[in-house]
């Protein structure tokens, strides 16, 4: 018996997900690892995929990232052996007890790293890296430009702040509560943090920028918040949306982007999921996720 979290139709994950016996997988094939899962994260994108899926071709196993212990190694695989701890991403159908995965997407996990950290060592750091690269397409980023980081208390938000500090990119953290803003100020003393609970939060964002241009805003929420972020951007600025946590549409009028030549672009981890991310990059992202989660666990 091998259990998995599955769904047969789209809808509210609380209603459509179920634990199903999908049977034992076959032995690992060429270039594969067979992994017994010990932990997996629940990303907002996982839940969005379940609720927004259409035309499902039979039963689907949820999830794209997990960590576990290698049970068996297929032909042509080096660097792993039974008993090795690994994490992997992206693999469609990660939420199950035992799974065969491509060894090329797996990263070794040190014994010192607990499962709850290892389970998030790849997707979130890679997302933060993509956001940094997208932001730096604006020449002002890394010089006098300020990047707005909405939902900055999230895992990706905190990772981005840490990466931005390392690369000397000025940011302003935006969160929903003053308590979260206070926590972020303690963790990142040089980074301004603004709470949207303040009715004047848009002016506080501009004050935090201190007259410097705001060429980029990062937003995993959408909805009315996206409109507020657009209003703070400098001419030629870009709103980068990498999530859809907000339920409502963005209330956008053409004049909001027309006169200031603003842009809106989407960014999702799925845009690179089909690409072969180098093993060296995966190892760096894994180390980034390990180091940051170890230091920021209190948040």
PLY file of the C-alpha trace (Angstrom):
ply
format ascii 1.0
element vertex 299
property float x
property float y
property float z
element edge 298
property int vertex1
property int vertex2
end_header
0.00 0.00 0.00
1.20 3.50 -0.86
-1.00 6.47 0.02
-1.16 9.74 -1.88
-3.12 12.99 -1.67
-5.25 12.97 -4.82
-8.13 14.78 -6.51
-10.43 13.93 -9.42
-12.02 17.34 -9.97
-11.12 20.96 -9.41
-12.54 22.87 -6.48
-11.92 23.83 -2.89
-8.92 21.71 -1.77
-10.65 21.03 1.55
-13.48 19.39 -0.37
-11.80 17.63 -3.30
-8.56 16.28 -1.81
-8.52 12.76 -0.41
-6.05 10.13 0.75
-5.94 7.33 -1.80
-4.06 4.06 -2.04
-2.33 4.34 -5.44
-0.31 1.14 -5.05
3.43 0.68 -4.87
5.42 2.34 -7.67
7.53 0.22 -9.99
11.31 0.04 -9.45
13.09 3.27 -10.36
13.93 3.56 -14.04
16.97 4.93 -15.81
18.18 8.08 -14.05
15.58 7.85 -11.30
15.50 7.66 -7.52
12.78 5.97 -5.50
12.10 8.16 -2.48
10.07 7.56 0.67
8.55 10.94 1.47
9.00 12.28 4.99
7.62 15.82 4.52
6.20 18.10 1.85
5.26 21.79 1.86
1.86 23.17 0.93
2.56 26.10 -1.36
-0.21 28.58 -2.20
0.39 27.63 -5.82
-0.38 23.99 -5.03
-3.81 24.94 -3.72
-4.43 27.32 -6.61
-3.62 24.54 -9.10
-6.14 22.24 -7.40
-8.89 24.86 -7.36
-8.25 26.12 -10.89
-7.53 22.88 -12.73
-9.76 22.07 -15.68
-10.30 19.03 -17.90
-8.55 16.65 -15.54
-7.39 13.42 -17.14
-8.36 11.07 -14.32
-7.01 11.01 -10.80
-4.24 13.51 -10.03
-1.65 13.41 -7.26
-1.09 16.87 -5.78
2.14 18.69 -4.96
5.41 19.55 -6.69
8.05 19.52 -3.91
9.01 17.16 -1.09
11.85 15.68 0.93
12.53 12.10 1.93
14.91 9.14 2.04
16.17 7.24 -1.00
14.89 3.65 -1.05
16.40 2.54 -4.35
18.53 3.92 -7.18
17.95 3.36 -10.89
20.58 2.69 -13.52
22.81 5.56 -14.52
22.48 7.44 -11.21
25.55 8.57 -9.29
25.91 10.57 -6.09
22.94 8.97 -4.33
22.47 5.66 -2.56
19.77 3.98 -0.45
19.48 5.84 2.84
20.48 9.23 1.37
18.27 12.17 2.34
17.13 14.29 -0.58
14.74 17.05 -1.52
13.39 17.53 -5.01
11.54 20.02 -7.20
9.67 20.22 -9.54
7.91 16.86 -9.62
4.20 16.75 -10.35
2.62 14.37 -7.85
4.95 14.81 -4.87
2.33 14.36 -2.14
2.60 10.61 -1.71
4.39 8.09 0.47
6.73 6.64 -2.16
7.59 8.21 -5.52
10.04 7.76 -8.38
11.72 11.04 -9.33
14.34 12.15 -11.81
17.70 12.22 -10.00
18.54 15.41 -11.93
15.99 17.39 -9.86
17.15 16.01 -6.48
19.49 17.72 -4.03
21.25 16.03 -1.07
20.02 17.06 2.38
22.54 17.23 5.27
21.69 15.30 8.42
21.68 18.59 10.36
18.68 19.90 8.38
15.24 18.91 9.76
12.57 17.66 7.38
10.39 20.75 7.75
13.27 22.91 6.45
14.41 20.45 3.78
10.89 20.31 2.33
11.15 24.02 1.37
14.77 24.18 0.26
14.17 24.55 -3.48
10.91 26.09 -4.72
10.94 29.22 -2.54
14.66 30.04 -3.00
14.39 29.53 -6.77
11.34 31.83 -6.81
13.22 34.49 -4.85
16.14 34.19 -7.26
13.81 34.62 -10.25
12.29 37.71 -8.63
15.71 39.24 -8.06
16.69 38.66 -11.68
13.38 40.06 -12.92
13.73 43.15 -10.73
17.27 43.80 -11.94
16.04 44.16 -15.50
15.39 47.75 -14.42
18.72 49.55 -14.47
17.89 51.58 -11.32
17.62 48.41 -9.19
20.90 47.98 -7.33
21.70 51.68 -7.65
19.24 54.28 -6.31
16.02 52.41 -7.14
13.79 50.86 -4.47
11.94 47.56 -4.89
8.60 47.16 -3.10
8.23 43.68 -1.57
4.58 42.94 -0.81
3.77 40.04 1.56
7.33 40.43 2.82
6.72 38.23 5.87
6.07 35.18 3.68
8.80 32.61 3.06
9.52 33.98 -0.41
9.23 37.56 0.83
11.81 37.02 3.59
14.13 35.18 1.24
13.92 38.01 -1.28
14.76 40.59 1.39
17.82 38.59 2.47
18.97 38.12 -1.15
18.37 41.80 -1.92
20.45 42.86 1.08
23.26 40.59 -0.09
23.17 42.19 -3.54
22.79 45.74 -2.14
19.30 46.18 -3.56
17.17 48.66 -1.60
13.72 47.34 -0.66
10.64 48.32 1.32
8.79 45.48 3.04
4.98 45.60 2.95
2.85 43.46 5.28
-0.72 43.36 6.56
-0.15 44.00 10.27
2.02 46.23 12.43
3.08 43.17 14.44
4.55 41.58 11.30
6.19 44.88 10.36
7.82 45.01 13.80
9.14 41.45 13.41
10.65 42.28 10.04
12.30 45.43 11.39
13.92 43.30 14.09
15.13 40.76 11.52
16.20 43.34 8.89
16.99 46.57 10.80
18.04 48.52 7.69
14.93 47.67 5.65
11.81 49.85 6.11
8.62 47.89 6.80
5.15 49.31 6.21
1.84 47.85 7.37
-1.23 48.13 5.14
-3.31 48.37 8.31
-2.29 52.04 8.33
-4.85 53.97 6.22
-1.98 56.12 4.91
0.26 53.20 4.00
0.75 54.37 0.40
2.20 57.67 1.64
4.32 55.75 4.15
5.74 53.71 1.28
6.68 56.88 -0.58
8.21 58.29 2.61
10.26 55.12 3.08
11.56 55.46 -0.48
12.88 58.90 0.51
12.54 60.43 -2.93
14.29 57.59 -4.72
12.63 56.01 -7.78
10.44 52.93 -7.29
10.95 50.98 -10.52
9.62 47.61 -9.36
6.93 46.23 -7.05
6.71 42.48 -6.30
3.23 41.17 -5.50
1.96 37.65 -4.79
-1.52 38.90 -3.87
-3.15 40.80 -6.73
-6.60 42.30 -6.20
-6.94 45.85 -4.90
-3.43 45.75 -3.45
-1.97 45.54 -6.94
-3.71 48.81 -7.82
-2.20 50.49 -4.74
1.26 49.24 -5.68
0.89 50.55 -9.23
0.12 53.99 -7.83
3.53 54.11 -6.12
5.64 53.14 -9.14
7.86 55.62 -10.92
7.30 56.25 -14.65
8.37 53.20 -16.61
8.03 50.98 -13.55
6.81 47.39 -13.50
4.46 45.50 -11.23
5.61 41.86 -11.11
2.79 39.55 -10.01
3.96 36.13 -8.87
0.86 34.87 -7.08
-2.90 35.24 -6.86
-3.71 35.11 -3.15
-6.32 37.84 -3.52
-9.76 36.62 -4.55
-10.88 39.79 -6.30
-9.69 41.02 -9.73
-7.31 43.95 -10.08
-9.46 47.12 -10.42
-7.39 48.67 -13.17
-8.29 51.65 -15.35
-6.25 52.26 -18.49
-5.09 55.67 -17.26
-3.37 53.99 -14.30
-0.68 52.65 -16.64
-1.05 54.82 -19.73
0.40 58.18 -18.67
3.31 56.79 -16.64
4.15 53.99 -19.10
3.80 51.37 -16.39
3.97 47.66 -17.04
2.46 44.56 -15.47
4.05 41.16 -15.92
3.47 37.75 -14.44
6.17 35.47 -13.08
5.66 31.92 -11.93
7.95 29.06 -11.05
6.15 27.07 -13.72
7.83 29.26 -16.32
11.12 27.48 -15.56
9.80 24.16 -14.28
10.22 22.62 -17.72
13.84 23.81 -17.94
16.85 21.90 -16.70
18.15 23.92 -13.78
21.80 23.04 -13.28
22.82 20.88 -10.35
25.13 23.64 -9.11
22.24 26.12 -9.08
20.03 23.63 -7.23
22.74 23.10 -4.63
23.13 26.86 -4.16
19.38 27.32 -3.82
19.24 24.43 -1.37
22.00 25.98 0.72
20.27 29.37 0.53
17.01 27.88 1.76
18.79 25.95 4.51
20.76 28.95 5.79
17.86 31.39 5.64
15.29 29.10 7.25
17.78 28.28 10.02
18.27 31.98 10.85
14.66 33.13 10.27
12.74 30.31 11.93
11.57 32.71 14.63
9.53 34.63 12.06
0 1
1 2
2 3
3 4
4 5
5 6
6 7
7 8
8 9
9 10
10 11
11 12
12 13
13 14
14 15
15 16
16 17
17 18
18 19
19 20
20 21
21 22
22 23
23 24
24 25
25 26
26 27
27 28
28 29
29 30
30 31
31 32
32 33
33 34
34 35
35 36
36 37
37 38
38 39
39 40
40 41
41 42
42 43
43 44
44 45
45 46
46 47
47 48
48 49
49 50
50 51
51 52
52 53
53 54
54 55
55 56
56 57
57 58
58 59
59 60
60 61
61 62
62 63
63 64
64 65
65 66
66 67
67 68
68 69
69 70
70 71
71 72
72 73
73 74
74 75
75 76
76 77
77 78
78 79
79 80
80 81
81 82
82 83
83 84
84 85
85 86
86 87
87 88
88 89
89 90
90 91
91 92
92 93
93 94
94 95
95 96
96 97
97 98
98 99
99 100
100 101
101 102
102 103
103 104
104 105
105 106
106 107
107 108
108 109
109 110
110 111
111 112
112 113
113 114
114 115
115 116
116 117
117 118
118 119
119 120
120 121
121 122
122 123
123 124
124 125
125 126
126 127
127 128
128 129
129 130
130 131
131 132
132 133
133 134
134 135
135 136
136 137
137 138
138 139
139 140
140 141
141 142
142 143
143 144
144 145
145 146
146 147
147 148
148 149
149 150
150 151
151 152
152 153
153 154
154 155
155 156
156 157
157 158
158 159
159 160
160 161
161 162
162 163
163 164
164 165
165 166
166 167
167 168
168 169
169 170
170 171
171 172
172 173
173 174
174 175
175 176
176 177
177 178
178 179
179 180
180 181
181 182
182 183
183 184
184 185
185 186
186 187
187 188
188 189
189 190
190 191
191 192
192 193
193 194
194 195
195 196
196 197
197 198
198 199
199 200
200 201
201 202
202 203
203 204
204 205
205 206
206 207
207 208
208 209
209 210
210 211
211 212
212 213
213 214
214 215
215 216
216 217
217 218
218 219
219 220
220 221
221 222
222 223
223 224
224 225
225 226
226 227
227 228
228 229
229 230
230 231
231 232
232 233
233 234
234 235
235 236
236 237
237 238
238 239
239 240
240 241
241 242
242 243
243 244
244 245
245 246
246 247
247 248
248 249
249 250
250 251
251 252
252 253
253 254
254 255
255 256
256 257
257 258
258 259
259 260
260 261
261 262
262 263
263 264
264 265
265 266
266 267
267 268
268 269
269 270
270 271
271 272
272 273
273 274
274 275
275 276
276 277
277 278
278 279
279 280
280 281
281 282
282 283
283 284
284 285
285 286
286 287
287 288
288 289
289 290
290 291
291 292
292 293
293 294
294 295
295 296
296 297
297 298
